[in-house]
Amino acid sequence: MELLKTFGLFYAVVFLRYAIVAFVAWQVFYKWKLHAWLYRKIQQKLPTSADVRRELAYSAITSVLFAVVGILFLWQKGPLHPYTQMYADSNAYGWPYFLAALGVMLIVHDTYFYWMHRLMHHPALFKKFHVLHHKSTNPSPWAAFAFQPSEALVEAGIVPLLACLLPLHVHHFLVFFLIMIVYNVYGHLGWELYPKKLLKHPVGKWLNTSVSHNQHHQYFKGNYGLYFTYWDVWMGTLRKDYTARYTAVTEAKKEG
């Protein structure tokens, strides 16, 4: 009974966090401000109802698998929790460590995501792991968790990796997961939120953008990063037309 209640709690946290962030983004950009802001949409067409239903259905399944992995490693009574470096006392390491560890978590996750993502685009693996996500060639916020189960399990691999790599508190993961889903929804939003001068900023130019990930969905090649672009830059996988496309989207003017 306790396990069932714990699963219900984990699932509710995972799915509702995704659903709330995606719903807010959907209501603002695809309902409330759609016509006013359509000229700034990265791809002018809109996702179909079938796209949204598919994205929601698979995101619900993904949330089940994410909840199971969370129970295995993050729950104090989880069978694999003793093999992690998770700690219970939130004051054990102090705030400077808490914030620094969050930064490391994002860097590790971005590295994990880039190489995992790029590997799943190999012809031998694409259909087995990643093809479902790419059915959203014009993604919406609901696509953030729309993975086939095989990919969802690989995506969830970041949890045991981080839990075993660093001393972390469950609060680290709560903040990390919130950042992850917000950035993931932004990446699939269909609108660019960063300013047009971002790519000229010495720090901003390394941030991944909604334009970047939208191009990945549209063309299936290049722009494999999650939070940052440095792996794409270093590995030569940043699309050659990315800067021009980003500039065009952020400088678009409303007709009339």
Phi, psi and omega in degrees: 000318180297319179298319180295317179295321179295318177299317179300320179293312180299316181296316180299317180296313183295308187289317182292326176299312176300310186296319182293313180296315180295321181296315179299314179298318180296314182295320182288310189270328184257353179237290188296310186251016186304305185289326180290327185250005185302326181297342179261003180292140185296312169246126187294331179290162181250150176295148180278166176299324179295322177300312183295318179297317179297315181298318178294315183297313181287332175294325176296320178292317178303320182296327176298312182292321177297321179294320179297314179297321177299318178296318182298321189249328188260333177289134183299334178263006179295145185296335182255000179300320180298342181269001179262177175257021180298138178239153188265328184276111184295342180263004187297324185246348178085167183292321178303318178292320181303313182290319179297320180296324176300317178299318178295320179301318180293320179293316179296317180297317180297320178294313178302314183295315182302309185286323176296314181296314180296321179296321181292346176274358175296137183308329181285342185244341189304308183291331182283335187234325199234352187296325182299316181297327182275003170293340175272079179286341176231075194294155174243172177306332182290347182282354187305323180245016185278078180243148168290155187306322180298318178290321180303319179294321177293317178301320181290348180299341178295334182294303177297327179299311180291319183295331180267338184278321187232150168291117184225150174259158179301332177295329174303314183289326178298316178290316180301314181295325178293314177300316182300313184287324177298314181290326179293317177296318176301318180297330181259007189298317184100353175234150176265129182258338179287155180287162185293336181272005184306313187290349177264354180276138183299333176261315183302329183295344180266357180276137175286151185232168177294324175300315180301310183286329177296320176299321179300317179291324183287322187248350175070005185216136179084168177057065186266353186287171181248293181264330188229168180248001188297324178294319177298319179294311183295324183267001178071026182253003174285127184301139183295333182266008185296309183300316180296320180291318178300315180298316181297318181292315185282345178255007181300139180248143178284128181290141179082000000 
